[in-house]
Amino acid sequence: MMLATSVVVFLSLISTGFGWEWGKSWKWGQTQLTTCLGSESTINYTTISGFFQQDDPDTDAKTFDYTESNYGLLDRLYPTDDEFDPKGEKTQWERFVYYVNTLNRDYDKNTQYKVLFMGRHGEGFHNAAESYYGTPAWNCYWGLLEGNGTSVWRDAQLTEPGIAQCTKANNFWKQALAVEKIPAPESYYSSPLIRSATTANLTFNGLDLPADRPFAPTFKEFLREGISMRTCDERSNKTHIKNLLPTFKFEEGFTEDDELWKGQEGETTEAQMKRTKIVLDDIFSNDNNTWISITSHSGQIRANLKVLGHIEFSLSTGQAIPALVKAVDLRKVEPATTTIQSWTAEATCNSPPVTSISGQGCVCSTSSSVLLAVATPTA
């Protein structure tokens, strides 16, 4: 399992009044998860709504742009404003940061709050190809190839528009850090697929960050996109990634070659949800920072949101969503034993399909049968 080695800290075993550090959330090492509660425990997640436009069902995800709306932070009052900002001189972000810190201060060590900045990568060559060929044809034929002779989309790199989206994100963070006083992330995590890693690097590298919050990202295997049969979801080997982005760290257990992508079968939704819970549990258990950046994919962020109890909110390339998350370490209640199917094959064509109609699948040139394509566009 690609989980970092659990670290047990003394502060997690003593009372809130003596062991909690301002600005941090509790850190649950494996010893606490299995010993302090007397039995194995599980983490329950809740997204606390009412703080960001992206957790409002009335916000139109198709047109929303976080760079034009202060990352979506709502203009509102907090219960702590009177004590922290009696003269009304602080920015919205400064007041929100103080409020979140008091949430962690006032709860016991079995409860923690984190704010996740979840960003989708900029446009990749696979996104451009899917738009060109149509989703059904992409899913049943073109996506299975390494490229089309003009573009390569195996572990796709960013297009020029994708790079521009990253530049836009970097400019937003420069302004937000300096003017709005948005908190710089304390921890950075990225999918190991090139499009996401490059997006994280172009977004956060070169910013004027606090000395105690450097851009020091870590690759986590389970933050990758849903593992389809298409080559854009096969990651490069560790050596290539390290050569491309030498300042990034790899989580413990990260393998040289991609041992998850199969080519002939794709990951099921149930399997993706299971690994999503594992990676989020890993982050919440082993990272006591409150402000967390995750750079990933539309499908994987969709899975994150579901595990976190957030409403559905789709992201265009280069877009992002924040979430205030409450995590509670609970005594585990054994669920009924269930078996999930982890991998499944999809219908494909051996040559370019005759038609590619959204919602109707594609028709192979050598057969009259209609092939049902995966409904979700490639991320």
N, C-alpha and C positions, 0 to 999 in steps of 0.2 A: 504494500500500500504506500502511496506517495505522501505520507503524512510526516511532518517534521517531528523530530524527537521531542517528546513532551518534557517541559522544564518545570520543575516545582520550585516556586519561590516562597520564602517565608511569609511575605506580605499577604499572600492569598490564604493563609491559615490563621490570621489573627483578626481582631475586630476592625470594623470600618474606621472607627475613630483613630486608631493607631496605625493601621496598615495601609490606608488608602492614600494615594498621591494625587494631588490636584491635577486635573486634566487627563487622568488616566481612567481606564475601566479595569474591572477585575480580570485576572488571568487565571484560567482554569487548567492546570496541568493534569495529566492523567491520574496522578495520585488522588487529587481532590475529586475527580469525576468518579473514581471507583471506591475510595476509602472514606472521605469525609462525610459522605451522605450514607455510608453504611452499606451501599450496594451500587451496582452500575447505574449511571444516570444518563439522561438525554437532555438535549438543549431544545427549548421551545422558543420560537421566534415570533415576534409581532412587530409589524411596521406601525409606528405611531404617526397617524395622518394629521393633517392640519398645519403643516409647516412648509410644504413645498407644493408648487403648482402641479408637479407631476404626480402627486398622490390625490389630486382632485379629479373625480370622474368626468367633470365638465371640460377639462383641458384637452384640446385636440392634439394628440400625439403626432399627427401627420404634419402639422404646421408649426408646432412649438419649437423654439430655438433657445436652448439654455443660455447661449452667449448673449442674448438680447434681454435677459430677464434675471440677471443676478443669480444664475444657476437655478432659478426657480424658487428661491427663498421668498416666502410670503412676507409682505409688509404687515406686521402684527405686533401686539404686545405680548410680553412674557410675564409670568408671575414674579420673576426675580428682578424686573426692571427697576422697581423702587429702591432696592438695596444696591444694585450695581450701577444704575445710571439715573440717579434722581434728577439730574439737570438736563437729561435728554441729549447728551453730547456724543454718545457712542453710535456706531453704525449698526445696521440690522444684524450683520454677521457677528459683530462683537457681542451683542446682547444675546444672540442665539448660542454662541459658544459658551458664555457664562451659564446660561440656562441648562445646557446639556451637561456641563461639568457638575452642576448642583444635583442633577438627576443621579449621576454616578456617586456623588458624595453621600446622598441621603438614602441609598438603598444598600441592602446587605450584600455580602460577597457572593451570593448565589444569583445576583441580578446585575446585568451590565447593559450600558447603552453605547452604541457606536453609530457614527454617521458614515455611510458608505457613499463614496463618489464613484459611480459605475459608468464608465465610458465605452461606447462602441468604437471600434477601429474606423479609420477613414476608408473611403472607397478603395477596394482592391480590384485587380484585374478580373477576378472571378465574378465580382458584382457587375462590372461592366459587360462581361460576356453573357451573364444571365439576362441582363436587360436587353442585350442585342438579340439573343436567340429566343427569348421567352422562357419562363420558368419551366413549363412541362418539357420542352426540348432540352433544356439545360439538365434537368434532373434525369431524364432517361437516356441521354446520349452524350452531349457535349461536356458535361461536368465530369464524366468518367475519363476523359482524355487529359493529357498533361497540358495541352494548349491547342491552338488552331494554326500554328505556323507563324502567326504574327504576335500573339500574346501567350504567355505561360501562366497557368493558374494553379499549378501544384504548389501548395503552401504559398498562396499568392502574395505578391508584393503590392504596395500601394500604387495607384495610378497618380498622375499629376493632380487631378481634382482631389484625390484622397490626401495627398501631401498638403494641398491648400487647406483642406479641412483641419489638418493638424496645426498648421500655422495659425489659423483662426482660433483654435483652442488655446494655443500658446499665448496669443495676444490677449485673449480673454483673461487667462490666469494672471498675466502681468498686471493688467488693470485692476482685477479683483483683489489681488494681494495688496497692491499699493493704495488703492482708493477705498474699496469696500471692506478691506480687512478680513477677507475670507481666510479661514485657517488653512495653512499649507498642510497637505496630508502628512501624517506621521509615518505611515507605512504604505508602500507601493507594491501591488501584485499585478502580474500580467499573465495572460495566456501565452504559451510558448509559440504559437503560430506567428509567423513573421509579420503579418499585417497588424496584429495587435501589439506586438512588441515594438514595432517601428512607431506606431501611433503613440504609445506611452512615452517613448524616447523623444519624439518631436514635440509632444505636448508639454512635458515637464522639464526637459533638459534645458539648462541655460537660464532658468528663472532665478530671481533673487529670493532664495529660500532661507529661512532661519538656519543657523549653524547646526542646531540640534534636530533639524528636519531635512536632511539632504535627500536628493533623489537617488535612492538606493533600492531599485526594484528587484523583486524575486519572482522567478517563473514558478507557476504552479500548474502541473499537468492537467488537473481536473477543472481548470478555468477555461479550457479550450472549448471550441464550438462543438455542438452535437456532432458525433462522429458518423458521418454519412459514408456512402460508397464513393463519393466524389473526391477527386484528388486534392481539391482545395483544403480538405480537412485532414490530410496527412501532413504531419509536421516534419520539418527537417531534422537531421540528426543533431545531437548535442554539440558536436564539434563545430558544425557550420554555424549554429546559433551563437555559440560563444565567440567565434571569430567575427561575426557580424555585430554583436553587441557585447563587447568584453566587460562592460561595467555591471551587467546584470548578474544576479546570483541565481543559482538553481537550488530548488528545495532538495532536501535529502532524499535519495532514492530515485532521482531523475535519471532515466535510462538513456544510453547513447542513441539507440534507435527507437523509432515509434513502435511500441509494442501493442498499441490499441487499435490503430487503423487497420482494417482488414481488406478493403477493396471490394470484396464480393458480398459483404453484408454491412448493414448500417446499425448503429446503436438505436435501441428503442427509447421511447420517451420515458418509460419507467426506469430504465438503466441510467439515463442522463439525470433524472431527478435524484436517484440514489447517490450518484457521485457528487452532485451539487450539494446535497446535505453533508456529505463527508468533507468537502473542501471548506464549506462555511463553518462547520464544527471545528475544523482544524484551525482556521483563522481566529475564531472567537475563543477557542480554548488556549491558544498559545501566543496570542498577541494582545498585550494589555493597552495598546494604543487605542484612542477613540476615533481618530479621523483617518479613514482608510480609503486608498485609491485602488480601484480594480479596473483594469483595461481588458476588455474581452470582446464578445460577439453578441449579436442581437438574440440569437437563440439561447445562448448561455445566460445572458442577462435576464431573459424571460424566465428561465428556470430559477435563477437566483431570486427574482421577485416572487415567484410562486412559493418557494421555500420560506421566504421571509414574510409571507402574508401580505404582500403588497398587491394593489390592483394591477391589472394588465396595463402595460404602457410600452408600445413598440418604439424602437429607436431607429431612425435613419442613420446612415453611415456618418460618423463624426459627431453624433449627438450623445448626450449623457443624462443620467438620472441620479439624484441623491436620495437617500432614504435614512430616516432616523429609526434605528432598530433597537428594540428591547429584547434581550436574550436572558432566559431564565434557565438555570441548571436544575432540572427536576429529577426526583427519584424515578427511575425507569419503570414503566408499566409494560410488561411483556405483551406485545400485540399477538394477534392470531398469526400463526405461521402461514406465510404466503410465498409463492414462487413467482418470480417475474422472468419474462423472456428478455434477454439482454441484447440479442442481435436478430436482425431479420433482413431478408433479401428484398430487393425492389425490382420491379419490371424494368427492363432496359431494351434499347434498340441496338442493332449491330451496325447501323449506318444512320445518317441524318434522317430524322423523322419527316414524314410528309407534312404533318401539321403540328402546331404547338399552340393550343388554345387554352387560355387561362381558365381553370375550373373544369376542363374537359380532358386533360391529359394530352398525350401525343399519340399519333398513329405511325407505326413503323412502316418504312417503305417496302418491306418484304412481307408484310402481314396486314390484314384488314382489321385486326383486333385493336381496340383502344387500350393503351397502357395508362394506368392511373399514376400520375406523378405526385410526389410529396407536395402538399399544399403550401408549406412554409418556404419562402424564398431563402436562398443561400445567404449566410451571414458573413 
